[in-house]
Amino acid sequence: MIIKQYLSLGVIALWAEAYLMVMEPEPYGKDSLNNSPLAADGSDFPCKLRPGAFEISGEATYRIGDDQVLKLEGSITHGGGSCQICLTEDRVPTKDSEWKVIKSFEGGCPANVKGQLVGGADSDNSLHLGFRIPEGIVPGQYTLAWTWFNRIGNREMYMNCAPITVIGNNQSVMAGEPNASFPPMFIANINGCNTTEMVAIRFPEPGNFVETPSDVISLASEDAPPCTGILTLHHGLNTKVTSAAASSEHSTAIITSTTLLAADPCVSNCSCRYNSHM
């Protein structure tokens, strides 16, 4: 029994050391950033607040419309889950920052697996998330955030942030498209609304660009609420708080009103869709 307990503790320690962390774009506070989830009470939201959290050691430049890749390292993928990539104009984000979702990954994120991958915290398992800076985002300086809601294990929210500069292209409207719409960041597991274990959630407001593997493992049903409790959609001072049950109805409307969008970058074995009502 004692041996089994020590083995269990050893496995837990290895898991804790092998969680995922963004490597590209280069994150804020790289020297002090660890790969643990956000605090359960949300005290370090956003971006794992800590001394030196927003120190810049490198910055990526992204052109609107070009293919980009967010790269993660590590091996503990908790059976995948669902992720979002968001932007805020605040270079030192706070709890009141306004976040805009530019890409959602429903299921199979960061990997479409049943458990964990091999290796340790610095393992390169080719965990690459394709995305683009869409039309409607104004050129300038931003903070990019990757968020992840794991499918298996403790109900957690992971979040890494990075400074980026967005530049336009010849076709970009410098002032942004007036009809562009970007939903607020989804927040759970740190605010009293907890996701369900063993399923990858569907976001209540995933945005125009959504990616799901064609052979996705355990994606939530279309009528399932994204979390149980009070749902928070964080759009800065315009934060929306609704019941999770009400949001599931909205989620169904979003997910079913879709058509394929070839322009959105996908990795292999995935389907992308465009929410035409947004």
N, C-alpha and C positions, 0 to 999 in steps of 0.2 A: 504493500500500500504506500509506504514512504517513498519507494523508488518511483512508483507511478506518479506520486504527487510532484516529485522533483522533475520528472520528465515533462509533466504538464506545465510546470512553471517555466521550464526551459523552452518549450514550444511557444508559450505565450511571449516570453522575452524575445525570441527570434522574430515572431510575428510583429511585435511592437517596433522592432528595429528595421523591418523590411516593408513598412508601409510605403505609399507612393508619394512622390514629390515632383513638381514641375521643374524641368531642367531647361526647357526652351519654350517660350522666351525666358531669358534669365530673370528669375524672380527678385522681388524686393528683398532686402535683408538676407541675402543668400548665406552669409556666414552664421547667422543666428536662426535661420529657418530650420525647423525639424519637420518630420513627416507624420506627426500625430494629427488626429482630427481636431476640429474646433472644440473648445470647452463646452461641456454639456449645458452649462448655464448661459452660453452665448457671450461671456464676458470678453472674449478675444475676437469677436466679430467686429469688423471684417478683417480678413487678411492675416489672422493670427497675430493680433496686436501684442506688442512686446517692445522692450527697448531696442531701437534700431530697426524697427519693422519696415521702415520705408527708405532705408539706405539704398542707393542706386550704384551698382557696380558694372552694369551693362544695360543696354536698351535696344530692343528690336525696332526696326522700321518696317511697317507693312503698307503696301499700296492697295488702295481700294480695288476689290475685284480679283486680286491675285490669289492663287492657292497658297495657303499657309499650313503649317503643322505645329501643333502643340505636343511636345514630347515629355513623357513621364519616365521616371526610373523607379525601380522597386519590383517587388514580386507578390506582395499580399494584396490580391485584387478582390477578396471577399465575394467571389462568385459574380463579379461585375456589378452592375447597377445602372444608374442613370446620372448623366452629367450635364452641365451647362457651361457655356463660355459667355461672359458678360463684359461690358465696358462701363466705366464711369469717367466723367471728365475730371473728377477729383484725383489729384496726384497723391494726396494723403487722405484716403477714404476714411469716413467715419460711419457711425451707425445711421446717420441721416443722409448718406450719399445716395444719389439716384443711379441705379444700375439698369443697363439695357441688355437684354438677352439677344445675342447675335447668332447663337447656334445651340440647339438642344440635342442630346443623345439619349434616346429612350431605350434602355436595355443594352446589354453588351458593352457597357462603358465602365472602366477603360478597357476591358477585355470581355469577350463573350465566352466565359468559361464557367465550369461548375464549382470550382474551388479556388485554389491559389496557383500561382506560377512558380517556377523554380528560381532559386537564387536568393540574394539578400537585398539590402536596401539600395545598393548601387548597381544592381543588375539591370542590364539593358534587354528588356523583353519586347522591344519594338512596340511600345505602347504609344502610338501616334494618333492624334485626333486631328483630322483635316477640317479646315474652316476657311472662310474668307471674311474680310471686312466688307460688309455689304454697302451698296449704294444707300444713301440716306444718313450715313455717318460722316460728319464734317471732319475734314483734315485737321489734325492738331494732336496734342498730347493727351494720353489716356492712361488709366489703369485697367489692365485686363485681369479678369478673375476666372479661374477654373474651379467649379464646385462639383462635388461628387456625393451621391447618396448610395452607400453600399447595399448590396442585396442580402448578404449573409453576415451575421455577427451583431455586435451592439449597434443600436440605432444611432448613427453618427452623421455628421456633415463635415466634409473635408473642403478646404478652401486655400488655394495659393494665389498670390497676386503678383503681377509684373508690370513695370512701366513700359509703355510702347508709344511710338509716334506713328500716326496715320498720315499718309500722303495721298493726294488725289491722282487720278489718271486723266487722260485726254477726254474721256467720256464723263468723268465725274462732275456733278453739279457742286461747285464749291460751297454753296450755302446749304447743301443737303436737299433731299427730295421732300417737298412739303407733305406728301402723303405717306412718308415712311413711318412705320410703327414698330416699336420694339418693346415687348412686354417686360415687366419687372422681374428681377431675380426671384426664384423660388427659394424659400427658407424653411427648413424643418429640422427636427431632432435637437434643436438648441433653443426652442421657443415654445415648448408645450404641445407642438403638433408633431407626432411621431409617425414615421413611415412604417409600413408593414414588412416584417422580415420575410425572406425567401422569394420575394417578387421584386422586379425592377419597376419603379414607378413610372407613370405617365404624368408629365407636368400639366398643371391646370392651364397654363399659358406658355406653351413651348416656343412660340414665335413662328416666323415664316420659314425657318430652315431647321429641319428635324431629320435626324438620321437614326435608323433602326436596322440592325442586322437582319437579313432575310431568314436566318435560322436562330433568331433571338431566343435565349433561355429565360423562361419564366417572366415574361412581360405581363404586367398587371392588366386585368380586363379593362375594357373601355369605360365601364361604369364604376370602376373602383375609385374611391377617393384617394388622393395622393398621400394624405396623412390623416391621422386620427387626432382630433382636437381642434384648436383654433388655427386656421391657415393664415400665414402671413406672406403677402406678396410685396417684396421690398422695393419701393420706387421712391426712395428718399422720404421727404416729408409727406408724400402722397401715399404712404403705406396703406395697403388695403388689407383689412382683416375680415374674413368671412368664415362661415362654418365649412368644414371639410366636405360635408354632405352636399352643400350647395355648389361647391367648386367642382365636384365630380360631374354634375350635370353640364357645367361649362366645358369641362375637359372633354366630355363625349362629343360636344358640338365641334370643338376644335379638331379633334382627331379624325372625325368622319368627313369633314369638309375639306378634302385634300385632293391634290393632283400631283403627279410626279414633276419634279423640277430638275432637269438634267444639268443646269448650270451650277447647282450646289455640289461641292466636292464631296465624294464618298470614298471610303476605303472599300476593299473588296468585300463581297457578300453582304451588302447593305442596301437598304432602300432609303431614298430621300423623298421628302414631300414638301409641298408648299401650301400653307394655310391661306387660301384665297380670301377668306373673310377679314383678315387682319388689316 
